[in-house]
Amino acid sequence: MYFFRKKCMKKKRVNILILSGMMVSSLLCMKETSVTTLVDHKGYASVAITNNGEWMATGGSDQKLKLWQTKEGKSWVLMQEVSVIKECICSLMFDPSNTLLAVGYEYGTVVLLEKKLTDDWIFKQELLFGSNHFTFREQQIEKLIHAKFIGEFSDLADKLKDPIEEANMNKILNYEEIEKAENHVYALSFDPNGDWLAIGFGSGALNLWGKNGYGTWDFKKQYDVKADGVCSVNFDKTGNFLVTAGTGMHNEISLYEKKSDASWEKIKKLVVGHVGTIMSAFLDASGSELISAGADQTLRLSIKNEETQKWDTSCVFAKMKESIFSMAINTKEALLACGSFGDGKILLYEKKGKHKWVFARKIGYHRVSKEHNLKNGANCLVFDPSNDYLVSGGIDGTVKIWDIHQNKKTYSTDQNLLVEEKAN
C-alpha cells in the first residue's frame, strides 16, 4: 500500500504567464489559434479538468502529478505537486462532484485523491484489482518448474493472488524480485452521478467499481473485452450506458447498460466499419448517436433507428491524412476536436443539426517538428467547461492550452491571458 506523504502536499504557487499589454494585443489580433505551453511531463501527458472548470490535473512519464487551479478563468496556478506511486501516469479523471480525482498508472493501479476544504488533495484509496500482472525471468520459471511448484503452462499470476502460494514461491526463488508487467490504465470514466468508476486496462480488461455507503469504493465486475487494450471508456449523460473501444485488430465497440443500482450488463457489440484500432467512442445524450475515431484516419457516425433499434454504421463524416489518436466532445455536445498521430494536427468540427457534423477549422499542431515524427500528436484532448479553450496532452509530454475562438480580433490589455505563441 502506498500512502500520501505530507512533504508532497506543500503548495507551490507559480504564475504561468505574465505578458505585456502590447504583446497580448498584437498576438490576439493574429488569425492563428493562440496556444500556451503549460508544462512538460517528458512523455505521454494526460490531462483532466473538473466540470466547474476550477481545477486541472496533469501527469505523464515523469511520474509527477500536478494540480492546477484557475484564476478568473484566465491563468492557471500550480497549487500542488504530488507523487503517490513512482510510476508513469497514463490517465486522469475527476468525478462529477469535483472533489475526487482518479489517477491511472502504467502497472494497472488506480489511486483516488480527495480534495479537502483547504484545497489540498490527499490520498483516499488505492484500487488494486487488475494490477496482478507480473514478468518472470526464464531462470525464475526454471526454478519453479524444477521445484514442481508449477507446470510448464501454469498461470503464475493466479498463484500470486494467494498469499500462501506467493510465500512459497518467494522461498523457492530465494526472495528474488518479481517484476510487474506493464498493464497501462488507458482510460477512466465516472458516471454522471459519481457512483460508478469504469477502468480500461492495457491487458484488455474492463473493471467496474461502485461507491459504497461508507464513501469508499468496492470492486464490482470485470469484463474481458478480448482486445489488446481498452483505450476508451465513456458513460453517456444519463449514466445508464457505458461505451468502450478496444485497440489492436478487434475493431468493435461494446455497449453496456445499467440494470440496477448494483449491476451492469453487456448488451451489444457494434462493428462500425473502422479497420483496426478504435481510439475513442462517445454516445450522445439522446442515446441515438455514436461517434468514433480510428487509427484508420476516419471519424464515423453511427445512428440508432428508434423503431427497429438497429444501428446504421455506414457514415464517415471526416477523414484525416494520419491516424486519429485522440478525440474530445464538449459539454454541450456541439463541438468535437480530434488530433492526429505523426503530423500532430488538431482539427475542430461543429454540429449543424441532427446527426450532422461539419468541419469548422484547424486549431493548430501539437508537435515537435513539421516532419512526420513519432512524438507528434495529442495523447488526449479536453474541452474546458466554458468552451473557451481546448487542452491537449501531447505524446511529447507537453500540455498545451488552445484558444478555440480564433479569428476574433480582441484588443485586450489583460496581462494573464492564455497566450504565449501562435500555432505553426
Secondary structure by P-SEA (a helix, b strand, c coil): cbbbbcccccbbbbbcccccaaaaaaaaacccbbbbbccccccbbbbbbcccccbbbbbccccbbbbbbbcccccccccccccccccccccccccccccbbbbbcccbbbbbbbbccccbbbbccccccccccccccaaaaaaaaaaccccccccaaaaaacaaaaaaaaaaacccbbbbcccccccccccccccbbbbbbcccbbbbbbbccccbbbbccccccccccccbbbbcccccbbbbbbcccccbbbbbbbccccccccccccccccccccccccccccccbbbbbccccbbbbbbbccccccccccccccccccccccccccccccbbbbbbcccbbbbbbbbccccbbbbcccccccccccccccccccccccccccccbbbbbccccbbbbbcccccccccccccccccccccc
